[in-house]
Amino acid sequence: MNGSKIALFAAAALGIAGAALNLAYLTGKAQQAEKVSYIGIRKGAIIRRGDRFSEDHLVPIDIPKSHVGNLERVAIRYADRGTVVGMSAVKDYEGDELLLRGDLDTPPATLELKSTERAMWIPVDTRTFVPSLVNPGDLVSFLVGDAPTPAMPSEAPGNAEDGDTTQPPLPAVPLSGRGELIGPFRVLSVGNRLGRTDVLKASGVPQLQENVITISVTVQGDQLEPKAAKLWKMLHLSGSRQAGVILHPSTKN
């Protein structure tokens, strides 16, 4: 092969390599130029918790497709804005920000129980914990039997034979003295709240019966699991006295 042919082949090879590089460069530029639009809150729009989103509140926020990453999992495409219009905001917005899927939570309609799961309602003392800091899904234990409680009326002595219908003071039934911690149990609701406090407020539903926590217990055949049966017995012995609430660390950490 003479020198001219070698030079020709070398030039052809360099041309092909250059074309490949140009194609890769142009493809990268095209990907950067291609954008995906997500829902944002219009600059200057003031939305307060509980307000309903309108079409005027929403604007597209364009993100280069090559930079989307995990945003697809947490943001909402602008093409799907019709699913957002009319929903209630669960927090305040000042505008010029991205709307996230987590901001569109709505409270569940009903308790969702598995086949071996049961809901148990426990009276709690709201003076000893902050209900708004306990959410469905949290783990709690209950402090019960930490003080003597009056006996049931049927256990108290009477003077019916003497015709005296008045009852003497009811004697105290001592329990465990220092109390006992029973749990943990998964919270299903705090009163009528099946989700976070801000979500309930945004939906316009008032918070009711915060002094009752619904917990998840399991059944084994027709019997309650041991810790649930023990808790129920302790509450019965105390005359359904309100229990203390102990919050466990979050399992999400």
C-alpha positions in Angstrom: 0.0 0.0 0.0 1.5 3.3 -1.1 1.7 6.4 1.0 -1.3 8.1 -0.8 -3.6 5.3 0.1 -2.5 5.2 3.7 -3.2 8.9 3.9 -6.6 8.4 2.3 -7.6 5.7 4.8 -6.3 7.8 7.7 -8.4 10.8 6.6 -11.5 8.6 6.3 -11.0 7.2 9.7 -10.6 10.6 11.2 -13.7 11.8 9.4 -15.8 8.9 10.8 -14.5 9.6 14.3 -15.3 13.2 14.0 -18.8 12.5 12.8 -19.3 10.2 15.8 -18.2 12.8 18.2 -20.4 15.4 16.6 -23.4 13.1 16.8 -22.7 12.4 20.5 -22.4 16.2 21.1 -25.5 17.0 19.3 -27.5 14.2 21.0 -26.3 15.6 24.4 -27.4 19.1 23.4 -30.7 17.8 22.3 -31.3 16.1 25.6 -30.4 19.3 27.4 -32.7 21.3 25.2 -35.6 18.8 25.7 -37.5 19.8 28.9 -40.1 18.3 31.1 -42.8 20.6 32.7 -43.8 20.2 36.3 -46.5 22.0 38.3 -45.3 25.1 40.1 -47.1 27.8 42.1 -47.3 31.1 40.2 -45.0 33.9 41.5 -47.0 36.2 43.7 -49.8 33.7 44.4 -50.7 33.6 48.1 -52.4 30.3 49.0 -53.3 29.6 52.6 -53.8 26.2 54.2 -57.3 25.0 53.3 -57.6 27.1 50.1 -58.4 25.2 47.0 -56.0 25.2 44.0 -57.2 26.9 40.9 -55.9 26.9 37.4 -54.6 30.5 37.9 -52.4 29.4 40.8 -50.5 26.9 38.7 -47.6 27.5 36.2 -45.3 25.1 34.3 -41.7 24.8 35.6 -39.5 23.4 32.9 -36.6 21.1 33.9 -34.1 19.8 31.3 -34.8 16.2 30.8 -31.2 15.2 31.5 -31.5 16.8 35.0 -34.9 15.3 36.0 -33.4 12.5 38.1 -35.7 11.5 41.0 -37.9 14.5 40.5 -40.3 12.4 38.5 -41.2 10.5 41.7 -41.9 13.6 43.9 -43.2 16.2 41.5 -46.3 16.3 39.3 -46.2 16.9 35.6 -47.9 20.0 34.4 -50.0 18.0 31.9 -51.7 16.4 34.9 -52.6 19.7 36.6 -56.3 18.8 36.2 -55.9 16.3 39.0 -54.7 19.2 41.3 -57.3 21.9 40.5 -59.9 21.9 43.3 -57.8 20.1 45.9 -57.2 21.8 49.2 -53.7 23.0 50.2 -52.3 21.4 53.3 -49.8 24.2 53.9 -49.2 27.9 53.0 -47.6 28.9 49.7 -46.0 32.2 48.9 -45.6 31.5 45.2 -42.6 30.7 42.9 -42.2 27.1 44.2 -42.6 23.6 43.0 -45.7 21.6 44.0 -44.8 18.2 45.4 -46.9 15.0 45.6 -46.5 14.9 49.4 -48.2 18.3 49.6 -51.4 16.8 48.2 -52.1 14.3 50.9 -55.7 13.8 51.9 -56.9 12.1 55.1 -58.0 8.5 54.6 -61.7 7.9 54.6 -61.8 4.8 56.8 -59.6 2.6 59.0 -57.8 0.0 56.9 -57.4 -3.3 58.8 -55.8 -6.6 57.8 -57.6 -9.9 58.3 -55.8 -10.7 61.6 -55.9 -7.0 62.7 -58.4 -5.3 65.0 -58.9 -1.7 66.1 -59.0 -1.1 69.9 -59.9 2.3 71.4 -57.9 3.4 74.4 -58.9 6.4 76.6 -55.9 8.7 77.1 -55.1 11.7 79.2 -54.5 14.7 76.9 -53.0 16.6 79.8 -50.0 14.4 79.8 -49.1 14.5 76.1 -49.5 16.6 72.9 -52.0 14.9 70.6 -50.9 16.8 67.5 -47.4 15.3 67.8 -48.8 11.8 67.6 -49.8 10.6 64.1 -51.3 7.4 62.7 -48.5 5.0 62.0 -46.5 6.0 65.1 -45.7 3.5 67.8 -46.9 4.2 71.3 -47.0 2.4 74.7 -49.5 3.1 77.4 -48.8 3.7 81.1 -51.6 2.2 83.2 -52.2 1.3 86.8 -50.1 4.1 88.3 -52.7 5.1 90.9 -55.5 3.6 93.0 -59.0 4.0 91.6 -62.4 3.7 93.2 -64.1 0.4 93.3 -67.1 -0.3 91.1 -70.4 0.4 92.7 -71.3 -3.3 92.8 -68.2 -3.9 94.9 -68.9 -1.2 97.5 -70.8 -2.1 100.7 -74.3 -0.8 101.0 -76.9 -0.2 103.8 -80.0 -1.3 101.9 -81.2 -3.5 104.8 -81.4 -0.4 107.0 -83.3 1.5 104.4 -80.4 3.9 103.9 -80.0 4.5 100.2 -76.9 6.7 100.6 -73.6 5.1 99.7 -70.5 5.5 101.8 -67.3 6.6 100.1 -66.1 4.0 97.7 -62.9 2.2 98.8 -59.8 2.4 96.6 -58.6 -0.6 94.7 -54.8 -0.6 94.7 -53.2 -1.5 91.4 -49.5 -2.0 90.7 -48.4 1.0 92.7 -45.9 2.4 90.2 -47.7 1.7 87.1 -46.9 -0.5 84.1 -45.8 0.3 80.5 -47.6 -1.9 77.9 -46.8 -1.8 74.2 -45.8 -0.9 71.7 -48.9 -0.6 69.5 -49.3 1.1 66.1 -51.6 4.1 66.1 -54.5 3.9 63.7 -56.1 7.3 64.6 -56.1 10.0 67.2 -59.7 10.8 67.8 -61.3 11.1 64.4 -57.9 12.0 62.8 -56.6 9.3 60.4 -53.7 11.4 59.1 -51.5 14.4 60.0 -53.1 17.4 61.8 -52.4 19.8 58.9 -54.0 17.4 56.4 -57.2 17.2 58.6 -57.4 21.0 59.0 -56.8 21.5 55.3 -59.8 19.2 54.5 -62.0 21.3 56.7 -62.8 18.5 59.1 -62.7 19.5 62.9 -60.6 17.5 65.2 -62.7 15.5 67.7 -62.2 13.2 70.6 -58.4 13.6 71.0 -58.7 11.8 74.3 -59.2 8.5 72.5 -56.4 6.8 70.6 -57.2 3.9 68.2 -54.5 1.2 68.1 -53.9 -1.8 66.0 -54.0 -5.2 67.8 -53.9 -8.7 66.4 -56.0 -11.7 67.2 -54.9 -15.3 67.5 -57.9 -17.4 66.7 -60.6 -15.7 68.8 -58.2 -14.3 71.4 -56.4 -11.0 71.6 -52.6 -11.0 71.5 -51.2 -11.2 75.0 -50.1 -7.5 75.3 -53.5 -6.3 74.1 -55.3 -8.6 76.4 -53.2 -7.4 79.3 -53.8 -3.7 78.4 -57.5 -4.3 78.2 -57.5 -6.0 81.6 -55.5 -3.3 83.3 -57.9 -0.6 81.9 -60.9 -2.6 83.2 -59.3 -2.9 86.6 -58.7 0.8 86.7 -62.4 1.6 85.8 -61.3 2.7 82.3 -59.1 5.4 83.8 -57.3 7.4 81.1 -53.9 6.0 80.3 -50.6 7.8 79.8 -49.1 7.9 76.3 -45.4 7.2 75.6 -44.2 7.9 72.1 -41.6 5.6 70.6 -38.8 6.8 68.2 -39.8 7.1 64.6 -39.1 4.0 62.5 -38.4 6.3 59.5 -35.1 7.6 61.0 
